[in-house]
Amino acid sequence: EASSKYGIPRRTLQDWERIYLEEGEEALLVERRGRACAASGTQKGRKPKLDKQVEEDLIAENQRLRMEIDYLKKLNALVLEEERQNRKHK
């Protein structure tokens, strides 16, 4: 009834009712629009930043693994080429 009388979306009224029942009258005075503040240093859904040394170690490991993959790809290509050459000569 209040939704149609005052032009407030039904979902908004349901949210207000839930907040009132769960947190009390004072909770309705709290501004809830926009993003939540990051008072704890980490935002919701975002992982905390890594230590600088850990980040550098991970970057170095990532580079090493990429080089290893490149090396194995080249080795595989050379082996396949050698096998093709051997088939041609037979």
Biopython code that builds the backbone (N, CA, C, O; Angstrom):
import numpy as np
from Bio.PDB.StructureBuilder import StructureBuilder

atoms = [
    (1, "GLU", "N", (0.826, -1.194, 0.000)),
    (1, "GLU", "CA", (0.000, 0.000, 0.000)),
    (1, "GLU", "C", (0.875, 1.266, 0.000)),
    (1, "GLU", "O", (0.613, 2.206, -0.750)),
    (2, "ALA", "N", (1.915, 1.279, 0.847)),
    (2, "ALA", "CA", (2.805, 2.444, 0.919)),
    (2, "ALA", "C", (3.565, 2.615, -0.395)),
    (2, "ALA", "O", (3.847, 3.736, -0.818)),
    (3, "SER", "N", (3.886, 1.510, -1.025)),
    (3, "SER", "CA", (4.615, 1.560, -2.297)),
    (3, "SER", "C", (3.828, 2.317, -3.354)),
    (3, "SER", "O", (4.366, 3.195, -4.030)),
    (4, "SER", "N", (2.564, 1.976, -3.494)),
    (4, "SER", "CA", (1.752, 2.640, -4.517)),
    (4, "SER", "C", (1.375, 4.056, -4.086)),
    (4, "SER", "O", (1.302, 4.951, -4.928)),
    (5, "LYS", "N", (1.136, 4.277, -2.803)),
    (5, "LYS", "CA", (0.707, 5.585, -2.313)),
    (5, "LYS", "C", (1.811, 6.632, -2.455)),
    (5, "LYS", "O", (1.549, 7.770, -2.844)),
    (6, "TYR", "N", (3.065, 6.234, -2.132)),
    (6, "TYR", "CA", (4.167, 7.204, -2.135)),
    (6, "TYR", "C", (5.123, 7.033, -3.326)),
    (6, "TYR", "O", (6.088, 7.786, -3.460)),
    (7, "GLY", "N", (4.856, 6.050, -4.182)),
    (7, "GLY", "CA", (5.688, 5.851, -5.360)),
    (7, "GLY", "C", (7.075, 5.325, -5.043)),
    (7, "GLY", "O", (8.036, 5.612, -5.756)),
    (8, "ILE", "N", (7.174, 4.557, -3.971)),
    (8, "ILE", "CA", (8.455, 3.960, -3.575)),
    (8, "ILE", "C", (8.475, 2.518, -4.064)),
    (8, "ILE", "O", (7.512, 1.783, -3.844)),
    (9, "PRO", "N", (9.545, 2.100, -4.720)),
    (9, "PRO", "CA", (9.600, 0.715, -5.195)),
    (9, "PRO", "C", (9.411, -0.283, -4.055)),
    (9, "PRO", "O", (9.887, -0.080, -2.939)),
    (10, "ARG", "N", (8.712, -1.350, -4.365)),
    (10, "ARG", "CA", (8.394, -2.374, -3.369)),
    (10, "ARG", "C", (9.673, -2.959, -2.750)),
    (10, "ARG", "O", (9.732, -3.215, -1.547)),
    (11, "ARG", "N", (10.691, -3.164, -3.592)),
    (11, "ARG", "CA", (11.962, -3.745, -3.120)),
    (11, "ARG", "C", (12.630, -2.836, -2.079)),
    (11, "ARG", "O", (13.221, -3.313, -1.110)),
    (12, "THR", "N", (12.525, -1.515, -2.298)),
    (12, "THR", "CA", (13.112, -0.566, -1.356)),
    (12, "THR", "C", (12.435, -0.690, 0.008)),
    (12, "THR", "O", (13.102, -0.709, 1.042)),
    (13, "LEU", "N", (11.133, -0.772, 0.001)),
    (13, "LEU", "CA", (10.402, -0.928, 1.268)),
    (13, "LEU", "C", (10.759, -2.247, 1.960)),
    (13, "LEU", "O", (10.876, -2.298, 3.184)),
    (14, "GLN", "N", (10.930, -3.304, 1.174)),
    (14, "GLN", "CA", (11.317, -4.587, 1.757)),
    (14, "GLN", "C", (12.706, -4.494, 2.390)),
    (14, "GLN", "O", (12.945, -5.040, 3.467)),
    (15, "ASP", "N", (13.621, -3.794, 1.706)),
    (15, "ASP", "CA", (14.964, -3.602, 2.262)),
    (15, "ASP", "C", (14.908, -2.817, 3.570)),
    (15, "ASP", "O", (15.565, -3.183, 4.545)),
    (16, "TRP", "N", (14.121, -1.735, 3.590)),
    (16, "TRP", "CA", (14.001, -0.929, 4.802)),
    (16, "TRP", "C", (13.428, -1.756, 5.951)),
    (16, "TRP", "O", (13.873, -1.632, 7.092)),
    (17, "GLU", "N", (12.449, -2.591, 5.652)),
    (17, "GLU", "CA", (11.847, -3.423, 6.685)),
    (17, "GLU", "C", (12.862, -4.422, 7.236)),
    (17, "GLU", "O", (12.943, -4.638, 8.445)),
    (18, "ARG", "N", (13.635, -5.029, 6.332)),
    (18, "ARG", "CA", (14.648, -5.988, 6.766)),
    (18, "ARG", "C", (15.698, -5.312, 7.644)),
    (18, "ARG", "O", (16.080, -5.847, 8.684)),
    (19, "ILE", "N", (16.162, -4.135, 7.223)),
    (19, "ILE", "CA", (17.169, -3.407, 7.997)),
    (19, "ILE", "C", (16.608, -3.050, 9.373)),
    (19, "ILE", "O", (17.302, -3.197, 10.379)),
    (20, "TYR", "N", (15.378, -2.590, 9.426)),
    (20, "TYR", "CA", (14.749, -2.225, 10.691)),
    (20, "TYR", "C", (14.646, -3.427, 11.631)),
    (20, "TYR", "O", (14.964, -3.330, 12.816)),
    (21, "LEU", "N", (14.198, -4.558, 11.086)),
    (21, "LEU", "CA", (14.023, -5.747, 11.916)),
    (21, "LEU", "C", (15.361, -6.333, 12.380)),
    (21, "LEU", "O", (15.462, -6.831, 13.502)),
    (22, "GLU", "N", (16.380, -6.278, 11.529)),
    (22, "GLU", "CA", (17.672, -6.871, 11.869)),
    (22, "GLU", "C", (18.551, -5.965, 12.719)),
    (22, "GLU", "O", (19.251, -6.437, 13.615)),
    (23, "GLU", "N", (18.516, -4.641, 12.437)),
    (23, "GLU", "CA", (19.483, -3.744, 13.060)),
    (23, "GLU", "C", (18.871, -2.640, 13.905)),
    (23, "GLU", "O", (19.585, -1.945, 14.628)),
    (24, "GLY", "N", (17.576, -2.473, 13.822)),
    (24, "GLY", "CA", (16.929, -1.461, 14.645)),
    (24, "GLY", "C", (16.701, -0.147, 13.914)),
    (24, "GLY", "O", (17.103, 0.034, 12.765)),
    (25, "GLU", "N", (16.041, 0.766, 14.625)),
    (25, "GLU", "CA", (15.627, 2.045, 14.058)),
    (25, "GLU", "C", (16.811, 2.912, 13.625)),
    (25, "GLU", "O", (16.744, 3.578, 12.592)),
    (26, "GLU", "N", (17.894, 2.911, 14.406)),
    (26, "GLU", "CA", (19.058, 3.749, 14.106)),
    (26, "GLU", "C", (19.718, 3.345, 12.783)),
    (26, "GLU", "O", (20.323, 4.184, 12.115)),
    (27, "ALA", "N", (19.607, 2.073, 12.400)),
    (27, "ALA", "CA", (20.236, 1.577, 11.179)),
    (27, "ALA", "C", (19.625, 2.217, 9.937)),
    (27, "ALA", "O", (20.268, 2.265, 8.888)),
    (28, "LEU", "N", (18.399, 2.706, 10.042)),
    (28, "LEU", "CA", (17.752, 3.353, 8.900)),
    (28, "LEU", "C", (18.358, 4.726, 8.608)),
    (28, "LEU", "O", (18.161, 5.267, 7.520)),
    (29, "LEU", "N", (19.090, 5.292, 9.561)),
    (29, "LEU", "CA", (19.691, 6.603, 9.383)),
    (29, "LEU", "C", (21.071, 6.528, 8.736)),
    (29, "LEU", "O", (21.632, 7.555, 8.354)),
    (30, "VAL", "N", (21.622, 5.318, 8.611)),
    (30, "VAL", "CA", (22.950, 5.132, 8.031)),
    (30, "VAL", "C", (22.866, 5.220, 6.517)),
    (30, "VAL", "O", (22.007, 4.594, 5.897)),
    (31, "GLU", "N", (23.780, 6.015, 5.915)),
    (31, "GLU", "CA", (23.839, 6.150, 4.456)),
    (31, "GLU", "C", (24.354, 4.848, 3.861)),
    (31, "GLU", "O", (25.437, 4.396, 4.232)),
    (32, "ARG", "N", (23.620, 4.241, 2.962)),
    (32, "ARG", "CA", (23.988, 2.945, 2.395)),
    (32, "ARG", "C", (24.180, 2.996, 0.885)),
    (32, "ARG", "O", (24.362, 1.952, 0.257)),
    (33, "ARG", "N", (24.143, 4.167, 0.296)),
    (33, "ARG", "CA", (24.318, 4.274, -1.155)),
    (33, "ARG", "C", (25.792, 4.238, -1.509)),
    (33, "ARG", "O", (26.646, 4.558, -0.682)),
    (34, "GLY", "N", (26.088, 3.847, -2.744)),
    (34, "GLY", "CA", (27.461, 3.845, -3.229)),
    (34, "GLY", "C", (28.241, 2.647, -2.736)),
    (34, "GLY", "O", (27.686, 1.689, -2.198)),
    (35, "ARG", "N", (29.546, 2.729, -2.936)),
    (35, "ARG", "CA", (30.416, 1.631, -2.545)),
    (35, "ARG", "C", (30.666, 1.652, -1.048)),
    (35, "ARG", "O", (30.629, 2.702, -0.407)),
    (36, "ALA", "N", (30.920, 0.474, -0.510)),
    (36, "ALA", "CA", (31.259, 0.376, 0.899)),
    (36, "ALA", "C", (32.645, 0.967, 1.116)),
    (36, "ALA", "O", (33.508, 0.854, 0.246)),
    (37, "CYS", "N", (32.866, 1.591, 2.262)),
    (37, "CYS", "CA", (34.184, 2.169, 2.531)),
    (37, "CYS", "C", (35.176, 1.055, 2.836)),
    (37, "CYS", "O", (34.801, -0.017, 3.312)),
    (38, "ALA", "N", (36.436, 1.324, 2.558)),
    (38, "ALA", "CA", (37.491, 0.320, 2.753)),
    (38, "ALA", "C", (38.233, 0.602, 4.055)),
    (38, "ALA", "O", (39.456, 0.737, 4.047)),
    (39, "ALA", "N", (37.519, 0.691, 5.165)),
    (39, "ALA", "CA", (38.133, 1.014, 6.446)),
    (39, "ALA", "C", (39.101, -0.065, 6.904)),
    (39, "ALA", "O", (40.068, 0.231, 7.606)),
    (40, "SER", "N", (38.853, -1.318, 6.517)),
    (40, "SER", "CA", (39.716, -2.412, 6.951)),
    (40, "SER", "C", (40.929, -2.591, 6.045)),
    (40, "SER", "O", (41.780, -3.436, 6.323)),
    (41, "GLY", "N", (41.025, -1.816, 4.971)),
    (41, "GLY", "CA", (42.172, -1.916, 4.078)),
    (41, "GLY", "C", (41.922, -2.800, 2.872)),
    (41, "GLY", "O", (42.654, -2.719, 1.886)),
    (42, "THR", "N", (40.913, -3.631, 2.931)),
    (42, "THR", "CA", (40.586, -4.469, 1.779)),
    (42, "THR", "C", (39.118, -4.263, 1.447)),
    (42, "THR", "O", (38.267, -4.214, 2.336)),
    (43, "GLN", "N", (38.836, -4.145, 0.172)),
    (43, "GLN", "CA", (37.462, -3.974, -0.245)),
    (43, "GLN", "C", (36.822, -5.330, -0.463)),
    (43, "GLN", "O", (37.506, -6.319, -0.728)),
    (44, "LYS", "N", (35.529, -5.367, -0.352)),
    (44, "LYS", "CA", (34.786, -6.601, -0.550)),
    (44, "LYS", "C", (35.058, -7.150, -1.935)),
    (44, "LYS", "O", (34.934, -6.432, -2.927)),
    (45, "GLY", "N", (35.431, -8.427, -2.010)),
    (45, "GLY", "CA", (35.670, -9.064, -3.286)),
    (45, "GLY", "C", (37.075, -8.874, -3.816)),
    (45, "GLY", "O", (37.424, -9.471, -4.834)),
    (46, "ARG", "N", (37.887, -8.074, -3.172)),
    (46, "ARG", "CA", (39.246, -7.822, -3.633)),
    (46, "ARG", "C", (40.223, -8.435, -2.641)),
    (46, "ARG", "O", (40.108, -8.234, -1.431)),
    (47, "LYS", "N", (41.179, -9.179, -3.163)),
    (47, "LYS", "CA", (42.165, -9.823, -2.303)),
    (47, "LYS", "C", (43.164, -8.791, -1.795)),
    (47, "LYS", "O", (43.457, -7.822, -2.495)),
    (48, "PRO", "N", (43.687, -8.984, -0.598)),
    (48, "PRO", "CA", (44.673, -8.035, -0.084)),
    (48, "PRO", "C", (45.945, -8.073, -0.917)),
    (48, "PRO", "O", (46.275, -9.101, -1.509)),
    (49, "LYS", "N", (46.660, -6.947, -0.963)),
    (49, "LYS", "CA", (47.890, -6.872, -1.748)),
    (49, "LYS", "C", (48.949, -7.782, -1.142)),
    (49, "LYS", "O", (49.012, -7.968, 0.073)),
    (50, "LEU", "N", (49.779, -8.345, -2.017)),
    (50, "LEU", "CA", (50.856, -9.213, -1.574)),
    (50, "LEU", "C", (52.046, -8.384, -1.103)),
    (50, "LEU", "O", (52.213, -7.229, -1.494)),
    (51, "ASP", "N", (52.862, -8.996, -0.259)),
    (51, "ASP", "CA", (54.103, -8.383, 0.171)),
    (51, "ASP", "C", (54.976, -8.161, -1.070)),
    (51, "ASP", "O", (54.941, -8.964, -2.001)),
    (52, "LYS", "N", (55.745, -7.093, -1.085)),
    (52, "LYS", "CA", (56.560, -6.732, -2.248)),
    (52, "LYS", "C", (57.500, -7.872, -2.641)),
    (52, "LYS", "O", (57.628, -8.176, -3.827)),
    (53, "GLN", "N", (58.157, -8.507, -1.674)),
    (53, "GLN", "CA", (59.096, -9.589, -1.961)),
    (53, "GLN", "C", (58.374, -10.797, -2.551)),
    (53, "GLN", "O", (58.876, -11.429, -3.481)),
    (54, "VAL", "N", (57.207, -11.116, -2.019)),
    (54, "VAL", "CA", (56.419, -12.241, -2.535)),
    (54, "VAL", "C", (56.001, -11.968, -3.971)),
    (54, "VAL", "O", (56.056, -12.857, -4.820)),
    (55, "GLU", "N", (55.586, -10.742, -4.237)),
    (55, "GLU", "CA", (55.180, -10.374, -5.588)),
    (55, "GLU", "C", (56.352, -10.499, -6.564)),
    (55, "GLU", "O", (56.189, -11.018, -7.668)),
    (56, "GLU", "N", (57.530, -10.025, -6.158)),
    (56, "GLU", "CA", (58.713, -10.123, -7.014)),
    (56, "GLU", "C", (59.094, -11.580, -7.267)),
    (56, "GLU", "O", (59.470, -11.941, -8.382)),
    (57, "ASP", "N", (58.998, -12.419, -6.229)),
    (57, "ASP", "CA", (59.298, -13.848, -6.382)),
    (57, "ASP", "C", (58.347, -14.507, -7.367)),
    (57, "ASP", "O", (58.763, -15.325, -8.187)),
    (58, "LEU", "N", (57.070, -14.152, -7.287)),
    (58, "LEU", "CA", (56.076, -14.730, -8.195)),
    (58, "LEU", "C", (56.313, -14.282, -9.634)),
    (58, "LEU", "O", (56.153, -15.068, -10.568)),
    (59, "ILE", "N", (56.691, -13.029, -9.808)),
    (59, "ILE", "CA", (56.985, -12.534, -11.155)),
    (59, "ILE", "C", (58.191, -13.274, -11.734)),
    (59, "ILE", "O", (58.179, -13.675, -12.898)),
    (60, "ALA", "N", (59.239, -13.455, -10.911)),
    (60, "ALA", "CA", (60.437, -14.162, -11.375)),
    (60, "ALA", "C", (60.105, -15.608, -11.729)),
    (60, "ALA", "O", (60.584, -16.126, -12.738)),
    (61, "GLU", "N", (59.289, -16.260, -10.906)),
    (61, "GLU", "CA", (58.904, -17.649, -11.180)),
    (61, "GLU", "C", (58.088, -17.727, -12.466)),
    (61, "GLU", "O", (58.267, -18.644, -13.268)),
    (62, "ASN", "N", (57.197, -16.768, -12.656)),
    (62, "ASN", "CA", (56.380, -16.725, -13.866)),
    (62, "ASN", "C", (57.267, -16.593, -15.104)),
    (62, "ASN", "O", (57.042, -17.282, -16.099)),
    (63, "GLN", "N", (58.262, -15.723, -15.054)),
    (63, "GLN", "CA", (59.183, -15.546, -16.180)),
    (63, "GLN", "C", (59.977, -16.824, -16.443)),
    (63, "GLN", "O", (60.172, -17.215, -17.594)),
    (64, "ARG", "N", (60.432, -17.471, -15.371)),
    (64, "ARG", "CA", (61.192, -18.718, -15.524)),
    (64, "ARG", "C", (60.330, -19.791, -16.176)),
    (64, "ARG", "O", (60.792, -20.505, -17.066)),
    (65, "LEU", "N", (59.094, -19.905, -15.743)),
    (65, "LEU", "CA", (58.199, -20.914, -16.309)),
    (65, "LEU", "C", (57.882, -20.627, -17.775)),
    (65, "LEU", "O", (57.764, -21.553, -18.577)),
    (66, "ARG", "N", (57.744, -19.355, -18.126)),
    (66, "ARG", "CA", (57.497, -19.003, -19.528)),
    (66, "ARG", "C", (58.703, -19.379, -20.390)),
    (66, "ARG", "O", (58.547, -19.890, -21.499)),
    (67, "MET", "N", (59.912, -19.119, -19.867)),
    (67, "MET", "CA", (61.112, -19.498, -20.621)),
    (67, "MET", "C", (61.189, -21.012, -20.777)),
    (67, "MET", "O", (61.574, -21.510, -21.835)),
    (68, "GLU", "N", (60.826, -21.744, -19.728)),
    (68, "GLU", "CA", (60.847, -23.204, -19.793)),
    (68, "GLU", "C", (59.863, -23.714, -20.843)),
    (68, "GLU", "O", (60.182, -24.635, -21.595)),
    (69, "ILE", "N", (58.691, -23.131, -20.898)),
    (69, "ILE", "CA", (57.686, -23.524, -21.888)),
    (69, "ILE", "C", (58.197, -23.236, -23.298)),
    (69, "ILE", "O", (58.065, -24.068, -24.196)),
    (70, "ASP", "N", (58.784, -22.042, -23.486)),
    (70, "ASP", "CA", (59.337, -21.704, -24.805)),
    (70, "ASP", "C", (60.418, -22.693, -25.218)),
    (70, "ASP", "O", (60.461, -23.127, -26.370)),
    (71, "TYR", "N", (61.289, -23.050, -24.280)),
    (71, "TYR", "CA", (62.362, -24.001, -24.555)),
    (71, "TYR", "C", (61.790, -25.356, -24.971)),
    (71, "TYR", "O", (62.253, -25.959, -25.939)),
    (72, "LEU", "N", (60.785, -25.830, -24.241)),
    (72, "LEU", "CA", (60.182, -27.128, -24.552)),
    (72, "LEU", "C", (59.464, -27.105, -25.903)),
    (72, "LEU", "O", (59.484, -28.099, -26.630)),
    (73, "LYS", "N", (58.836, -25.988, -26.241)),
    (73, "LYS", "CA", (58.187, -25.869, -27.545)),
    (73, "LYS", "C", (59.217, -25.955, -28.669)),
    (73, "LYS", "O", (59.004, -26.644, -29.667)),
    (74, "LYS", "N", (60.342, -25.245, -28.498)),
    (74, "LYS", "CA", (61.387, -25.273, -29.518)),
    (74, "LYS", "C", (62.000, -26.663, -29.631)),
    (74, "LYS", "O", (62.268, -27.143, -30.733)),
    (75, "LEU", "N", (62.219, -27.306, -28.487)),
    (75, "LEU", "CA", (62.765, -28.659, -28.492)),
    (75, "LEU", "C", (61.824, -29.606, -29.223)),
    (75, "LEU", "O", (62.263, -30.419, -30.036)),
    (76, "ASN", "N", (60.548, -29.504, -28.940)),
    (76, "ASN", "CA", (59.551, -30.348, -29.591)),
    (76, "ASN", "C", (59.548, -30.106, -31.100)),
    (76, "ASN", "O", (59.472, -31.053, -31.882)),
    (77, "ALA", "N", (59.631, -28.838, -31.508)),
    (77, "ALA", "CA", (59.657, -28.517, -32.932)),
    (77, "ALA", "C", (60.894, -29.115, -33.604)),
    (77, "ALA", "O", (60.800, -29.625, -34.721)),
    (78, "LEU", "N", (62.053, -29.060, -32.938)),
    (78, "LEU", "CA", (63.278, -29.634, -33.494)),
    (78, "LEU", "C", (63.189, -31.150, -33.625)),
    (78, "LEU", "O", (63.636, -31.723, -34.619)),
    (79, "VAL", "N", (62.612, -31.792, -32.620)),
    (79, "VAL", "CA", (62.456, -33.245, -32.661)),
    (79, "VAL", "C", (61.521, -33.645, -33.791)),
    (79, "VAL", "O", (61.796, -34.602, -34.515)),
    (80, "LEU", "N", (60.426, -32.927, -33.947)),
    (80, "LEU", "CA", (59.483, -33.231, -35.034)),
    (80, "LEU", "C", (60.134, -33.012, -36.395)),
    (80, "LEU", "O", (59.927, -33.808, -37.311)),
    (81, "GLU", "N", (60.912, -31.955, -36.539)),
    (81, "GLU", "CA", (61.604, -31.679, -37.793)),
    (81, "GLU", "C", (62.612, -32.778, -38.107)),
    (81, "GLU", "O", (62.735, -33.206, -39.254)),
    (82, "GLU", "N", (63.326, -33.229, -37.090)),
    (82, "GLU", "CA", (64.307, -34.308, -37.284)),
    (82, "GLU", "C", (63.604, -35.592, -37.709)),
    (82, "GLU", "O", (64.099, -36.311, -38.577)),
    (83, "GLU", "N", (62.453, -35.885, -37.105)),
    (83, "GLU", "CA", (61.696, -37.075, -37.478)),
    (83, "GLU", "C", (61.218, -36.971, -38.930)),
    (83, "GLU", "O", (61.238, -37.969, -39.650)),
    (84, "ARG", "N", (60.794, -35.797, -39.369)),
    (84, "ARG", "CA", (60.373, -35.598, -40.763)),
    (84, "ARG", "C", (61.534, -35.804, -41.717)),
    (84, "ARG", "O", (61.386, -36.422, -42.771)),
    (85, "GLN", "N", (62.689, -35.280, -41.338)),
    (85, "GLN", "CA", (63.878, -35.438, -42.171)),
    (85, "GLN", "C", (64.259, -36.914, -42.307)),
    (85, "GLN", "O", (64.635, -37.372, -43.386)),
    (86, "ASN", "N", (64.158, -37.649, -41.197)),
    (86, "ASN", "CA", (64.487, -39.080, -41.225)),
    (86, "ASN", "C", (63.505, -39.853, -42.104)),
    (86, "ASN", "O", (63.906, -40.811, -42.764)),
    (87, "ARG", "N", (62.240, -39.463, -42.129)),
    (87, "ARG", "CA", (61.244, -40.147, -42.964)),
    (87, "ARG", "C", (61.514, -39.864, -44.439)),
    (87, "ARG", "O", (61.315, -40.738, -45.284)),
    (88, "LYS", "N", (61.959, -38.662, -44.751)),
    (88, "LYS", "CA", (62.254, -38.316, -46.147)),
    (88, "LYS", "C", (63.433, -39.135, -46.690)),
    (88, "LYS", "O", (63.424, -39.571, -47.841)),
    (89, "HIS", "N", (64.428, -39.331, -45.853)),
    (89, "HIS", "CA", (65.635, -40.034, -46.285)),
    (89, "HIS", "C", (65.415, -41.532, -46.428)),
    (89, "HIS", "O", (66.219, -42.197, -47.082)),
    (90, "LYS", "N", (64.395, -42.071, -45.865)),
    (90, "LYS", "CA", (64.149, -43.525, -45.958)),
    (90, "LYS", "C", (63.491, -43.901, -47.202)),
    (90, "LYS", "O", (63.220, -45.081, -47.425)),
]
sb = StructureBuilder()
sb.init_structure("model")
sb.init_model(0)
sb.init_chain("A")
sb.init_seg("    ")
for serial, (resi, resn, name, xyz) in enumerate(atoms, 1):
    if name == "N":
        sb.init_residue(resn, " ", resi, " ")
    sb.init_atom(name, np.array(xyz, "f"), 0.0, 1.0, " ", f" {name:<3s}", serial, name[0])
structure = sb.get_structure()
